[in-house]
Amino acid sequence: MNVRKRFIKYLLLGFGMWIILLSITVPIFLEVVLPKLGLGSTRYEWMVLIIISLVTILCLFLFGWFFGSPLLLMMKWINQLAHEDFSIFNERQQMYTARGKLKMRYRLYQEVFGQLLNMRIQLEKANIERAQIETAKRDWIAGISHDLFTPLTYIKGYSTLLLNPEYNWSREEQRQFIQEIDDKSTHMEQLVQDLKLATRFDASEKTPIHSSRENIVKVVQRILADVSNDLRAQHHQFELKTDKDDIPITFDDNLLKRALQNIYMNSILHNKSAVNIVTTIRKEKQHVAISIKDDGIGMTEETKKNIFNRYYRGTKTSQSSEGTGLGMAIVKQLIEAHDGAIRVDSNRGKGTAFIIKLPIK
């Protein structure tokens, strides 16, 4: 029974009680009270109107208390929530009988009280999550400052060595210094690109997609060739499995390459020991499924839960993370920009698998 039906029911009951009270009060006044006072009932009909008015006022007062007191309680509760006080409502106990059931006047609004209780739980949960995000964001800012400062230190150091007039560096040494400066500059460029993408997503800007129809198998092969040639991946083994050599789908080559590279580098950087990284491409009815699985150290439950959350780094600020902590969050948003989906399966000590589904059309 909803609030409106219950309100009509209680209103009709109240109206009936008013009629019954009048039918009892008026005859008693006319037949008992007036004769005892030595007054004739025929001369004092105007007093009947007074009795009816008094009974009506009393009933209206009771009606106002019955229907209004729960509303006042709700207003106090809402005011408490508005001030971010999520503790149990102090006056909530007066709503219940000794047996733990709602009193009749509060039963009228039981759905509303249930919604307020649910809102309190949701607001408290949101407040906790907001505090966690703020903490993670502060840690992320400290971490990104550290990550930007590290390559900048290398660039400054090597450029100072090259410009030092007291040393005559050989061409080979100069080439090594310049190569280091170039590598660290590329790293900083990637960090800045991550920040740029994050700013765009924060502003809810739609990622521009420049799609073309290409063979996803060939694209993944090129990405694997680039990743496997990275010095950090020299100890790892890469394998590609596919049921077809030609699977054309529509996607943005640059953005999808960025997403897949981030996944591969995530497997490489978080597994110091040699691991096998197996990529499987399978064509389904409406989607292409891409699985990137390694047999490395896996993830903790906390990491798996937060892997796609922005600002979650999974490493301490003092540790080298080789990234902004935005990598996997950006991967998820880039995949979703292609109307696709991504999930992760991982167990500690048993490896990690990223499963991507992209629409064929």
C-alpha positions as MATLAB code, in Angstrom:
seq = 'MNVRKRFIKYLLLGFGMWIILLSITVPIFLEVVLPKLGLGSTRYEWMVLIIISLVTILCLFLFGWFFGSPLLLMMKWINQLAHEDFSIFNERQQMYTARGKLKMRYRLYQEVFGQLLNMRIQLEKANIERAQIETAKRDWIAGISHDLFTPLTYIKGYSTLLLNPEYNWSREEQRQFIQEIDDKSTHMEQLVQDLKLATRFDASEKTPIHSSRENIVKVVQRILADVSNDLRAQHHQFELKTDKDDIPITFDDNLLKRALQNIYMNSILHNKSAVNIVTTIRKEKQHVAISIKDDGIGMTEETKKNIFNRYYRGTKTSQSSEGTGLGMAIVKQLIEAHDGAIRVDSNRGKGTAFIIKLPIK';
ca = [
       0.000    0.000    0.000;
       1.481    3.354   -1.019;
       1.432    6.621    0.909;
      -1.551    8.089   -0.970;
      -3.844    5.119   -0.337;
      -2.763    4.943    3.289;
      -3.337    8.700    3.674;
      -6.899    8.393    2.304;
      -7.559    5.432    4.602;
      -6.384    7.307    7.705;
      -8.283   10.428    6.650;
     -11.522    8.464    6.347;
     -10.869    6.822    9.722;
     -10.304   10.257   11.264;
     -13.507   11.594    9.714;
     -15.390    8.596   11.106;
     -13.933    9.163   14.567;
     -15.039   12.826   14.399;
     -18.615   11.758   13.563;
     -18.611    9.186   16.365;
     -17.240   11.704   18.864;
     -19.927   14.242   17.894;
     -22.652   11.591   18.109;
     -21.552   10.814   21.674;
     -20.729   14.303   22.920;
     -23.793   16.225   21.719;
     -26.469   13.854   23.167;
     -24.612   13.658   26.491;
     -24.497   17.458   26.644;
     -28.186   17.826   25.754;
     -29.588   14.942   27.806;
     -27.275   14.909   30.814;
     -25.282   18.092   31.291;
     -27.977   20.693   30.615;
     -30.679   19.023   32.773;
     -28.276   18.732   35.692;
     -27.605   22.443   35.369;
     -31.353   23.094   35.382;
     -31.352   24.405   31.835;
     -33.758   23.435   29.103;
     -32.246   22.008   25.981;
     -34.635   24.016   23.740;
     -33.271   27.378   24.892;
     -29.600   26.642   24.572;
     -29.252   25.205   21.072;
     -26.452   27.739   20.440;
     -24.357   25.890   23.013;
     -24.560   22.818   20.783;
     -22.731   24.772   18.102;
     -20.049   25.581   20.651;
     -19.682   21.907   21.554;
     -19.470   20.926   17.868;
     -16.834   23.629   17.289;
     -14.774   22.529   20.290;
     -14.916   18.874   19.228;
     -13.990   19.845   15.669;
     -11.032   21.969   16.845;
      -9.852   19.119   19.057;
     -10.062   16.665   16.155;
      -8.214   19.058   13.830;
      -5.472   19.397   16.428;
      -5.220   15.617   16.688;
      -5.228   15.297   12.878;
      -2.435   17.879   12.631;
      -0.410   16.050   15.248;
      -1.053   12.680   13.610;
      -0.125   13.753   10.076;
       2.325   16.566   10.912;
       4.646   15.150   13.573;
       6.193   12.571   11.179;
       6.801   15.372    8.674;
       8.623   17.435   11.311;
      10.744   14.394   12.130;
      11.575   13.935    8.443;
      12.577   17.587    8.132;
      14.949   17.220   11.096;
      16.461   14.104    9.540;
      16.900   15.808    6.159;
      18.525   18.791    7.879;
      20.928   16.406    9.640;
      21.868   14.817    6.306;
      22.248   18.250    4.708;
      24.927   19.045    7.304;
      26.746   15.793    6.409;
      25.884   14.195    9.723;
      25.405   10.542    8.767;
      25.042    9.180   12.293;
      21.887    7.328   13.307;
      19.036    9.803   13.743;
      18.713   10.383   17.497;
      14.921   10.752   17.493;
      14.418    7.650   15.362;
      13.641    5.530   18.459;
      10.418    7.398   19.120;
       9.052    6.078   15.812;
       8.828    2.529   17.141;
       6.726    0.742   19.735;
       8.179   -1.403   22.509;
       7.841   -4.407   20.165;
       9.953   -2.692   17.505;
       7.101   -1.886   15.105;
       6.412    1.511   13.570;
       3.779    3.551   15.352;
       0.637    4.153   13.335;
       1.313    7.797   12.497;
       4.841    6.947   11.278;
       3.558    3.905    9.401;
       1.762    6.356    7.130;
       5.139    7.464    5.681;
       7.051    4.195    6.036;
       8.227    4.226    2.383;
       9.523    7.772    2.807;
      11.430    6.831    5.952;
      12.833    3.816    4.125;
      14.055    6.072    1.299;
      15.610    8.488    3.796;
      17.445    5.608    5.468;
      18.684    4.396    2.093;
      19.725    7.952    1.170;
      21.695    8.223    4.419;
      23.553    5.006    3.571;
      24.276    6.155    0.008;
      25.423    9.618    1.120;
      27.674    8.117    3.770;
      29.138    5.734    1.180;
      29.656    8.592   -1.291;
      31.327   10.682    1.415;
      33.759    7.850    2.208;
      34.505    7.308   -1.493;
      35.065   11.039   -1.983;
      37.550   11.087    0.893;
      39.334    8.070   -0.599;
      39.495    9.748   -4.013;
      40.858   12.952   -2.477;
      43.532   10.948   -0.659;
      44.388    9.042   -3.829;
      44.487   12.299   -5.777;
      46.915   13.885   -3.319;
      49.129   10.805   -3.476;
      48.886   10.861   -7.267;
      49.924   14.520   -7.444;
      52.944   13.723   -5.250;
      53.734   10.728   -7.451;
      53.394   12.551  -10.772;
      55.601   15.342   -9.447;
      58.191   12.703   -8.586;
      57.837   11.042  -12.006;
      58.224   14.333  -13.869;
      61.144   15.422  -11.727;
      63.125   12.202  -12.304;
      63.536   12.433  -16.116;
      63.982   16.187  -15.805;
      66.936   15.531  -13.476;
      68.492   13.232  -16.074;
      67.982   15.784  -18.845;
      69.466   18.562  -16.743;
      72.406   16.383  -15.683;
      73.365   15.163  -19.150;
      72.928   18.597  -20.734;
      75.176   20.078  -18.014;
      77.847   17.476  -18.787;
      77.671   18.227  -22.509;
      77.973   21.987  -21.915;
      80.825   21.698  -19.420;
      83.920   23.273  -21.105;
      86.310   21.355  -18.846;
      85.624   18.039  -20.570;
      86.132   16.948  -24.137;
      83.610   14.192  -24.728;
      84.052   11.719  -27.540;
      81.416   11.436  -30.243;
      80.276    8.110  -28.787;
      79.862    9.618  -25.329;
      78.005   12.595  -26.746;
      75.723   10.236  -28.662;
      74.974    8.293  -25.462;
      74.195   11.488  -23.561;
      71.898   12.732  -26.313;
      70.178    9.343  -26.480;
      69.501    9.466  -22.747;
      68.127   13.002  -23.065;
      65.900   11.864  -25.941;
      64.601    8.847  -23.972;
      63.796   10.940  -20.919;
      62.137   13.590  -23.094;
      59.954   10.897  -24.661;
      59.013    9.691  -21.196;
      58.025   13.223  -20.151;
      56.050   13.616  -23.372;
      54.072   10.476  -22.542;
      53.360   11.777  -19.057;
      52.127   15.092  -20.439;
      49.938   13.278  -22.991;
      48.376   11.258  -20.167;
      47.669   14.460  -18.271;
      46.150   16.014  -21.388;
      43.842   13.039  -21.911;
      42.906   13.045  -18.223;
      42.003   16.739  -18.403;
      39.842   16.065  -21.440;
      38.026   13.226  -19.692;
      37.616   15.328  -16.527;
      35.938   17.996  -18.624;
      33.651   15.276  -20.078;
      34.877   16.092  -23.551;
      34.195   13.431  -26.126;
      37.386   11.833  -27.402;
      37.703   12.540  -31.149;
      37.673    9.211  -33.001;
      39.211    9.085  -36.483;
      38.130    5.606  -37.477;
      39.133    3.506  -40.432;
      38.494   -0.117  -41.290;
      41.622   -2.189  -40.797;
      42.723   -5.712  -40.050;
      42.983   -5.857  -36.265;
      45.324   -8.861  -36.454;
      47.917   -6.911  -38.468;
      47.632   -3.934  -36.115;
      48.226   -6.119  -33.041;
      51.202   -7.734  -34.787;
      52.768   -4.307  -35.353;
      52.152   -3.312  -31.730;
      53.723   -6.558  -30.507;
      56.761   -5.938  -32.712;
      57.215   -2.455  -31.233;
      56.722   -3.603  -27.638;
      59.002   -6.637  -27.929;
      61.815   -4.401  -29.209;
      61.666   -2.295  -26.053;
      64.714   -2.897  -23.860;
      62.495   -3.391  -20.838;
      60.787   -6.321  -22.579;
      63.903   -8.193  -23.643;
      63.437  -10.983  -21.054;
      59.754  -11.567  -21.810;
      58.218  -13.925  -24.383;
      55.372  -12.780  -26.654;
      52.917  -15.024  -28.494;
      49.957  -14.244  -30.753;
      47.089  -16.668  -31.320;
      44.180  -16.067  -33.674;
      41.634  -18.206  -35.442;
      41.733  -15.954  -38.536;
      44.494  -13.921  -40.141;
      42.110  -11.267  -41.464;
      39.577   -9.716  -39.070;
      38.593   -6.249  -40.326;
      36.913   -3.888  -37.850;
      36.453   -0.131  -37.604;
      38.622    1.699  -35.049;
      41.012    4.592  -34.495;
      44.475    3.151  -35.094;
      46.338    5.665  -32.904;
      44.003    5.482  -29.910;
      43.664    1.696  -29.948;
      47.432    1.359  -30.308;
      47.837    3.614  -27.274;
      45.437    1.468  -25.238;
      47.037   -1.869  -26.172;
      50.563   -0.545  -25.612;
      49.576    0.541  -22.105;
      48.300   -2.956  -21.343;
      51.489   -4.607  -22.635;
      53.707   -2.164  -20.749;
      51.656   -2.806  -17.616;
      52.546   -6.518  -17.900;
      56.201   -5.757  -18.640;
      56.843   -3.180  -15.926;
      55.094   -5.072  -13.133;
      56.833   -8.366  -13.843;
      60.576   -8.089  -13.299;
      61.101  -11.813  -13.899;
      60.613  -13.276  -17.371;
      56.971  -14.025  -18.215;
      55.015  -15.289  -21.198;
      52.553  -12.770  -22.601;
      49.975  -14.460  -24.827;
      47.614  -12.435  -27.007;
      44.531  -14.188  -28.352;
      42.250  -12.634  -30.968;
      38.907  -14.324  -31.550;
      36.053  -13.250  -33.795;
      32.571  -13.539  -32.318;
      29.169  -12.757  -33.805;
      29.087   -9.041  -33.083;
      32.452   -8.479  -31.419;
      36.143   -9.172  -31.617;
      37.571  -10.464  -28.337;
      41.219   -9.631  -27.571;
      42.776  -11.370  -24.579;
      46.206  -10.303  -23.275;
      47.324  -12.775  -20.634;
      50.580  -13.184  -18.731;
      51.749  -15.764  -16.203;
      53.354  -13.205  -13.899;
      52.870  -12.167  -10.303;
      49.199  -11.227  -10.709;
      47.344   -8.607   -8.719;
      46.036   -8.239   -5.202;
      42.289   -7.873   -4.738;
      42.766   -4.172   -3.970;
      44.725   -3.595   -7.175;
      42.222   -5.549   -9.258;
      39.379   -3.557   -7.760;
      41.039   -0.186   -8.440;
      43.028   -0.913  -11.612;
      40.712    1.206  -13.791;
      40.289    3.960  -11.201;
      41.978    7.212  -11.984;
      44.844    8.245   -9.700;
      45.355    4.682   -8.448;
      49.034    3.885   -8.981;
      49.547    0.639   -7.070;
      53.055    1.830   -6.152;
      54.436    4.165   -3.545;
      55.653    7.613   -4.488;
      59.238    6.642   -3.773;
      59.021    3.714   -6.193;
      59.546    4.019   -9.913;
      56.185    3.623  -11.605;
      57.120    4.556  -15.184;
      53.751    6.205  -15.547;
      51.155    8.610  -14.264;
      48.801    6.131  -12.671;
      46.281    7.191  -15.321;
      47.344    4.510  -17.798;
      44.697    1.838  -17.179;
      41.955    4.405  -16.526;
      42.761    5.944  -19.909;
      42.808    2.468  -21.482;
      39.275    1.849  -20.239;
      38.050    5.203  -21.529;
      39.700    4.722  -24.915;
      38.125    1.277  -25.279;
      34.729    2.636  -24.269;
      35.171    5.472  -26.776;
      35.155    2.685  -29.393;
      31.878    1.365  -27.870;
      33.874   -1.534  -26.471;
      34.388   -3.011  -23.015;
      37.355   -4.187  -20.959;
      37.698   -6.280  -17.816;
      40.550   -7.840  -15.865;
      40.938  -11.311  -14.369;
      43.842  -11.837  -12.020;
      44.952  -13.904   -9.040;
      48.003  -13.291   -6.918;
      50.840  -15.476   -8.201;
      48.803  -16.817  -11.134;
      49.056  -14.048  -13.698;
      46.767  -11.420  -15.176;
      44.438  -11.347  -18.174;
      42.894   -8.275  -19.802;
      39.872   -9.096  -21.973;
      38.780   -6.492  -24.514;
      35.665   -6.651  -26.652;
      35.336   -4.353  -29.651;
      32.315   -4.153  -31.972;
      32.915   -5.396  -35.502;
      30.779   -2.638  -37.036;
];
